Amino acid sequence: MSKVRKPRVHINPEFQLNVHLKTSPFIYFLKTPELKLPTKEFSFTPFSISEISTEIVPFDFPTEKMLGKQAEFIFESWLEHSQRFQLIAANIQIQGATQTMGELDYIVTDTETNSTLHIELACKFYLLDERLGKTILEQWIGPNKKDRLVDKLEKMKTKQFPLLYREETASSLSKFQLDSSVIQQQYCLKAFLFVPKGFHPHTFPKYFQACLTGFYIHGTELDSEKDENALYTLPQKKEWLLPPEGLRPWISFSEAKKHIKNALAEKRAPLVYKKTDVSIEKFFVVWWDKPFRISV
């Protein structure tokens, strides 16, 4: 019988679960990884909230909202309490002749540079599948094989950002006395990246390494994560942005295995947290075939 290989995923040290991240969903979200692509990969400028200090904002986490809406809620709360940025408008719907053409996420004033920004926000969980393309950029896809990073970037590039310059947008901006020609466009992409267990991403560009959050295994490999000294929890998707320490219940491997198998039978890849005395590991269990090749 072959030995089970230990995960060699190098998690971004700034995103280790330490004291700072246990205090608040607000701080937890602010400190989560941001994908900052070089201009040769994506021509727009990244906007960062993790590098800008702010006080903890008290609020009731919107557990009833979908994950994307939760991210918007926290981002908007951060803007409203920022000393540097002033929120002009959020979720501006642009109406065409017969239907809504789309919306601009945020229009913001940067008081430090005296500039106006159009910011598009995204919060995504992606798994690496090397079969999807020749470049690393092409190889990230959602846990259930439905959403690719390159598709999200293409949507921003060809639909979301160009919307600012449409004729139909001008009337909406005029309400705020804004001229699209002087607005700078930036993106904030909160990215949680997972690689196959045993994969060593030493050749990854640093901007991808900075977003590495955990690993993933196939359902047939589940027993490799059995540890009698560990506890497990399976957060619902609406809990993925919450600090793990506050989640309940934490259960044994045998109990967790039942829930995982039920999810896999429904072709859903569950996110699992594994807690020991020294750390909390995050991993997905997938129902689809994992890539055969492991990089070393």
N, C-alpha and C positions, 0 to 999 in steps of 0.2 A: 504494500500500500504506500502510495506516495505521501510525502509529508505535506501538511498544510502550510503554505507560505504565509508569513506574517505580512500585514500591510506595510507598504513602504511609502505611503502617501505623506508628503511633507506639507503639513497644514500651516497656513500663514500664521506665524507666531503672534501677530497682533490680534488674531481672532481666537486665541486660546481662551477657554472659559475660566476667567479669573475673577477677582473680586469686583473689578470695575463693571463687568457685563452682567453681574447677578442682581444689580440694584433696580433696574427699570427696563421695561420694554422699549422705552424711548432711547436710552443710551445703548441698549443692545442693538437696535436697528441702526443707529448712527454709526456704530463701530463695525458693522458687518461689511464684508468686502465690496469694493467698487471696481468694476472692470474699466480700466482707462487705456483705451487702445491708442496706438500711435497713429498719426495722421495718414500714414501710408496704408493702414488697414481701414480707417474710418476717418473721414475728413473733418468731422466736427469735434469741438473741444469738450472734454469731460468736465462735469461740474461735481465737486466733492463736498459732502457734508461731514465726512468722517474726520477731516483734517481741521475743521473749524470748531473751536471750543464753544460750548454753550452750557447753560445751566440745565439741570434735569427739569423737564416739563411734566407736571402732574396731569394725568388724564386717564380716563377709563378706556382701556384698550378695546377697540371695536371688534370683539370676537365674533359678532354676527355677520361681519362683512367678509367678502372674498379677499384672498391674499393681496391681490393688486390694489384693491380699495383700502386695505389696511395700510399698505405702503404709502399710498397717497395721503391718508389721514395723518400719519406720523410726519411725513415730509412737510405737509402744510402746517402742522403744529410747530415744527422746527422753524419754518419761515416766519411764522407769526411771532415767535419769541426771539428771533435773531436780532442782534444789535447792528449787524452789517447789512442785512438784506431786508427789503420791504416788499411784501406781496401786493402786487397791483391787482391781479385777477387770476383765477384758477378755473380750469375746465371750461374754457370759452368755446361754446359750440358755434360752428360756422354753418350757416344755413345757405343751401343752394336754392334754385328755383323750385324744386319739388321735394328735396330731401336734405337731411343733414349731411354735410360733406366730411365732417370730422370735428375734432376739437384740439385746441392748444392747451397743453397741460398747465403751464404756469408762465405768467409774465411777471418779472421781478426787477426791482431796482437794486443795483449794487451801489450802496452809498459810498463805498471806499474808492471805487473807480468812476463813479457818476455815470454808469452805463445801464442800459436796459437789456435784460436777458429774456429769451424764450427758452425755457427748460422743459425737456421731455424726460419723464421718469419711467423707469422700468425696474421690476424686481423679479428675477428669474432663477430657477434651479435647473442646472444642466448637467448631463452625464456625457462623458467622452466615449465616442464610438468611432474608432479610426477608419471604419469602412465607409464612412459618409463622405469623405473627400480627401484630397491630397494635402490640404493645409489644415493646421490646427483649428483655424477659425471656422472651418466647415464641419468640424467633427463634434460639435456640441449640440445635444438634443435633450428635450424634456424627458423626465422619468418614464413617461408612458408613450414615448415616440411620437409626440404630436406637435412639438414646438422646437424650432431650431434657432440657434443664435443668429446665423446668417440671415434667416428670414426676418427676424426682429430688426436687425440693422438695416436691411433693405427697406423695410416698412418705414423706418424713421427717415431714411435718406430720400425715398421717392414719394412718400405720402405725408408723413407728419410734419417734417420741416418745410417742405415746399408749400404747405397749406398757409403758412404765414404770409406768403406773397400773392395769394390769390386775390382777385378783385373783390370777391365776396367777403374777404376778411377785413378789408379796409374799413368798412362801416362799423364793424365790431370794435376795432382798435380806436376809431375816432371817438368813441364814448370815453376813452381814457386819455384822449389827446396824444395818441401814439402814432408814430410813423414807422412802418415796417422796415424802411430802408436803413434805420439806425439801430435796429434791434439785433443783438448778437444771439446766436443759437448754440445751445449747449445741451448735453445729455447727462443724466445721472443713472447709471446702470448698476444696481445692486445685484451682484452675481454670486451664486453659491455653486461651486463647481465640484463635481465628484468624478473620480477616475476608477477604473477597475482595480479591485484588490490585487496587490502585487505589482501594480504599475509604478514605475519610478519616473516622475516627470522632470528629470534633471535637464532635459533639453528644451523644456518649455520656456518661452519668454517670461520675464519676471512679472509682466502684467497679468499673465494667466496664473502663475504660481501664487501671486498675492491673493487670489480668489479661491484657492483650494480649500475645501471645507471638509471633505471626507472621501469615502470610497463606495463602491457598490459591488454586489455579488449576485449571482444567479440563485434562484430558489433552490436548486440542487446543491448549492454550497452552504446552505444555511447552518448546518451543524458545525461548520468551522468557527462560528461565532458563539458557540456554547461556552459559558463560563459560570460555574456554580457560585462564584463569588461576586458576580455582576448582577445588576438589575437592568430591566429594559422598559422602555415606553415607546409607544407608537403614536406620535402626535398626528392629529388630523391636520389637513392642509391649512385650516384656519388657525392652527397653532404653530406653524412653522416659523413665524417671526417672534415668537415668545421665548424668553430665556428658559432653557431646559430645566433649570433647578425648580421652577415653579410649577412644572407639569405634574399631573397625577393621572392614573396610578403608575407606580413603578412595580413591575411584575417579574416573575421568574422567566427563564428561557423557555421552559415548556409551555407556559401560558402564552408568551409572546409568539411562539412558533405557531400556535393554533390560529391566532389573529392574522399572522403573516400569510399562512396557507390560504385562508379565506380570501384575503385580498388578491393573492396571485391567481386564484381560481376565477376571479372576476376581471382578470387582466388589469390590475391596479398594482403599481410598484410602491409599496409602503416605505416611508422614511422611518428609520429605527434609531433610537438613542440607546447606547450601551454605557452604563455608569459603573465605574469601579471606585475604589478609594482614591485613585490618583487622577482620573480623567473621565471625560464623557466623549465617546466616539460617536460619530454620525455616519450612517450608511443607508443606502437604498438596497432593497432586494427586488430584482427585476424578474419579470416573467418572460421577457424576450431574450433571444440568444445573445450572450456576451461576445465581444470580439475574441477571436481565437489567439491573435498575436499579442504577446505581452512585451512591452518595451522595457529594456533594462539598461 
